[in-house]
Amino acid sequence: MVYTKFHCLMVMLKYARKSGTNMEFKEETLSKEYVFRGKVIHVRCDMAKRADGLEVYREVVEHIGGVSVALENEEGKFCLVRQWRYAQEAVLLEFPAGKKEVGEDELTTAKREIQEETGYTGKDFYDLGYIVPTGAYDSEKIYMYYAKSDAYVGTHFDEDEYVEVAYYTLEELKEMILRNEIVDAKTIAMVYKIDALKSCGTF
């Protein structure tokens, strides 16, 4: 599909930061019981009431949320990181991302994460909205940004991180997604959002 600038503008105005709530589907929380409190997540068991009055059981994973950044350099290549993801028992290739700190806004997290993982500061940040990676039981939202690379100031990895940095063009990333070499959800979403916005001439 070829996107016109007008079409892209209308779509962005309509859907930017939108997360609709239809009252017909909303459920009222009746009780919460925390069964686990960890460093990254909390787990609780709730009872809720649907709009039709039926009481239902819900399990919820609480997560403060994260931020991911697609950083493009002057050569038109994007910086990705390759790392072992313990829960998946696999090495994943993905855009740099990290967990928000308490009270921290998304843009501050974005700037911190790309510097820590890529060594570069960013400029011309563009808000790509957010995704809900596992909406059925997880409260996490991942906020997404596009940025251009600026000055190199050096990496600063967490002590439990072992990361390899790699660079790819947008076309290479699309091909890798189709070959199932990139399976990380936020990275897939960001690649296709950026592709659509570049087709519009947004950046």
For each residue, the residues with C-beta under 8 A, 3 or more apart:
1:
2: 199
3: 7 8 196 199 200
4: 7 8 200
5: 8 9 200 201 202
6: 9 10
7: 3 4 10 11 200
8: 3 4 5 11 12 196 197 199 200 202
9: 5 6 12 13 200
10: 6 7 13 14
11: 7 8 14 15
12: 8 9 15 16
13: 9 10 16
14: 10 11 18
15: 11 12 18 129
16: 12 13 127 129
17: 127 129 130
18: 14 15
19: 132
20:
21: 26
22: 25 26
23: 26 51
24: 51
25: 22 51
26: 21 22 23 51
27: 48 49 50 51 56 58
28: 48 49
29: 32 46 47 48
30: 46 47 48 49 55
31: 46 47
32: 29 44 45 46
33: 44 45 46
34: 37 42 43 44
35: 43 44 45
36: 41 42 43
37: 34 42
38: 41 42 43
39:
40: 63 99
41: 36 38 61 62 63
42: 34 36 37 38 61 62
43: 34 35 36 38 59 60 61 62
44: 32 33 34 35 59 60 62
45: 32 33 35 57 58 59 60
46: 29 30 31 32 33 57 58 59 60
47: 29 30 31 55 56 57 58
48: 27 28 29 30 55 56 57 58
49: 27 28 30 53 54 55 56
50: 27 53 54 55 56
51: 23 24 25 26 27
52:
53: 49 50
54: 49 50
55: 30 47 48 49 50
56: 27 47 48 49 50
57: 45 46 47 48
58: 27 45 46 47 48 137
59: 43 44 45 46 137
60: 43 44 45 46 137 138 139
61: 41 42 43 134 137 138 139 140
62: 41 42 43 44 139
63: 40 41 66 99 138 139 140
64: 99 100 102 140
65: 99 100 140 141 142 143
66: 63 97 98 99 100 109 140 141 142 143
67: 97 98 100 106 109 110 113 142 143 144 145
68: 94 95 96 97 110 113 142 143 144 145 186 187 190
69: 95 96 97 110 113 114 122 144 145 146 147
70: 78 95 128 144 145 146 147 190 191 194
71: 78 79 95 96 114 118 120 122 147 148 149
72: 76 77 78 79 146 147 148 149
73: 76 77 78 79 120 148 149 167
74: 149
75: 167
76: 72 73 169 170
77: 72 73 167 168 169
78: 70 71 72 73 95 167 168 169 170 173
79: 71 72 73 95 96 114 118 120 149 165 166 167
80: 93 94 95 96 165 166 167 168 173 187
81: 93 94 95 96 117 118 163 164 165 166
82: 91 92 93 163 164 165 166
83: 91 92 94 161 162 163 164
84: 90 91 162
85: 88 89 90 91 92
86: 89
87:
88: 85 92
89: 85 86
90: 84 85
91: 82 83 84 85
92: 82 83 85 88 183 184
93: 80 81 82 166 176 181 182 184 187
94: 68 80 81 83 97 182 184 186 187
95: 68 69 70 71 78 79 80 81 184 186 187 190
96: 68 69 71 79 80 81 113 114 117 118
97: 66 67 68 69 94 113 142 186
98: 66 67 109 112 113 116 117
99: 40 63 64 65 66 109
100: 64 65 66 67 104 106 109
101: 104 109
102: 64
103:
104: 100 101 108 109
105: 108 109
106: 67 100 109 110 143 145
107: 110 111 125 145
108: 104 105 111 112
109: 66 67 98 99 100 101 104 105 106 112 113 143
110: 67 68 69 106 107 113 114 122 125 143 145 147
111: 107 108 114 115 121 122 125
112: 98 108 109 115 116
113: 67 68 69 96 97 98 109 110 116 117
114: 69 71 79 96 110 111 117 118 120 121 122 147
115: 111 112 118 119 120 121 122 153 155 156
116: 98 112 113 155 156 157 158
117: 81 96 98 113 114 155 157 161 163 165
118: 71 79 81 96 114 115 149 155 165
119: 115 152 153 154 155 165
120: 71 73 79 114 115 149 150 151 152 153
121: 111 114 115 149 150 151 153
122: 69 71 110 111 114 115 125 147 148 149 150
123: 147 148 149 150
124: 147 148 203
125: 107 110 111 122 145 146 147
126: 145 146 147 197 202 203
127: 16 17 143 144 145
128: 70 144 145 146 190 193 194 197
129: 15 16 17 143 144 193
130: 17 141 142 143 144
131: 141 142 144 185 186 189
132: 19 135 140 141
133: 138 140 142 185 186
134: 61 137 138 140
135: 132 138
136:
137: 58 59 60 61 134
138: 60 61 63 133 134 135
139: 60 61 62 63
140: 61 63 64 65 66 132 133 134
141: 65 66 130 131 132
142: 65 66 67 68 97 130 131 133 186
143: 65 66 67 68 106 109 110 127 129 130
144: 67 68 69 70 127 128 129 130 131 186 189 190 193
145: 67 68 69 70 106 107 110 125 126 127 128
146: 69 70 72 125 126 128 190 194 197 203
147: 69 70 71 72 110 114 122 123 124 125 126
148: 71 72 73 122 123 124
149: 71 72 73 74 79 118 120 121 122 123
150: 120 121 122 123
151: 120 121
152: 119 120
153: 115 119 120 121
154: 119
155: 115 116 117 118 119
156: 115 116
157: 116 117 161 162 163
158: 116 161
159:
160:
161: 83 117 157 158
162: 83 84 157
163: 81 82 83 117 157
164: 81 82 83
165: 79 80 81 82 117 118 119
166: 79 80 81 82 93
167: 73 75 77 78 79 80
168: 77 78 80 172 173 176
169: 76 77 78 172 173
170: 76 78 173 174 191 194 195 198
171: 174 175
172: 168 169 175 176
173: 78 80 168 169 170 176 177 182 187 191
174: 170 171 177 178 191 192 195
175: 171 172 178 179
176: 93 168 172 173 179 181 182
177: 173 174 180 181 182 188 191
178: 174 175
179: 175 176
180: 177 183
181: 93 176 177
182: 93 94 173 176 177 187 188 191
183: 92 180 188
184: 92 93 94 95 187 188
185: 131 133 188 189
186: 68 94 95 97 131 133 142 144 189 190
187: 68 80 93 94 95 173 182 184 190 191
188: 177 182 183 184 185 191 192
189: 131 144 185 186 192 193
190: 68 70 95 128 144 146 186 187 193 194
191: 70 170 173 174 177 182 187 188 194 195
192: 174 188 189 195 196
193: 128 129 144 189 190 196 197
194: 70 128 146 170 190 191 197 198
195: 170 174 191 192 198 199
196: 3 8 192 193 199 200
197: 8 126 128 146 193 194 200 202 203
198: 170 194 195 201 202 203
199: 2 3 8 195 196
200: 3 4 5 7 8 9 196 197
201: 5 198
202: 5 8 126 197 198
203: 124 126 146 197 198
